[in-house]
Amino acid sequence: MTETERTAAVGAQAAYIMEPQHYGRDTDDWGGWITFAGIMMILLGGFQIIEGLVALLRPDYYLVGREGLVLSVSFTGWGWIHLLLGVLVLAAGFGVMAGKTWARVVGIVLASLSALANLVFIAAYPMWAIIVIAVDIAVIFALSADRRAPTA
């Protein structure tokens, strides 16, 4: 064999080398972002469920009373809101992990609602709300960012 000859590619390397350019199609990193979004949605759903259960079972845990919140809704009401959001986000997260397109759209809507709910609830427990809002933003970015290669 001379220096100018190439060795045969095998396995995944052969598929990558022989594959034409990825222009106009999703790149390989898209699947990674969708998996990331699904995992973060499952985590976010867990956060919301815990936040809802705390509001339902231990309303005295929070830093302010009902009057100190932006919307003067009882902690029982907030508990149900967070619990419902948590269950829906958790279910949509599993849908995203299963590759369902509807789950991506629902995930963006639910993450947006979650961020707004936590912004309104921020006075009750600021650090928790800020963490949940940050996770919401990561989910929205991962589900909505365009990961396609540029077209020629």
JONOR-V224751 format. One record per residue. RES is the residue in one letter. PSI is psi as a letter, one per 40 degrees, with the letter a starting at -180 (NA if undefined). Layout:
RES & PSI
RES & PSI
//
This chain:
M & h
T & i
E & d
T & e
E & i
R & i
T & i
A & h
A & i
V & i
G & b
A & d
Q & d
A & d
A & d
Y & d
I & d
M & e
E & h
P & i
Q & i
H & f
Y & h
G & e
R & i
D & i
T & i
D & d
D & e
W & d
G & d
G & d
W & d
I & d
T & d
F & d
A & d
G & d
I & d
M & d
M & d
I & d
L & d
L & d
G & d
G & d
F & d
Q & d
I & d
I & d
E & d
G & d
L & d
V & d
A & d
L & d
L & d
R & g
P & d
D & e
Y & d
Y & i
L & d
V & i
G & i
R & d
E & d
G & e
L & i
V & d
L & h
S & g
V & i
S & i
F & d
T & d
G & d
W & d
G & d
W & d
I & d
H & d
L & d
L & d
L & d
G & d
V & d
L & d
V & d
L & d
A & d
A & d
G & d
F & d
G & d
V & d
M & d
A & e
G & e
K & h
T & d
W & d
A & d
R & d
V & d
V & d
G & d
I & d
V & d
L & d
A & d
S & d
L & d
S & d
A & d
L & d
A & d
N & d
L & d
V & d
F & e
I & d
A & d
A & d
Y & g
P & d
M & d
W & d
A & d
I & d
I & d
V & d
I & d
A & d
V & d
D & d
I & d
A & d
V & d
I & d
F & d
A & d
L & d
S & e
A & i
D & h
R & e
R & i
A & i
P & i
T & i
A & NA
//
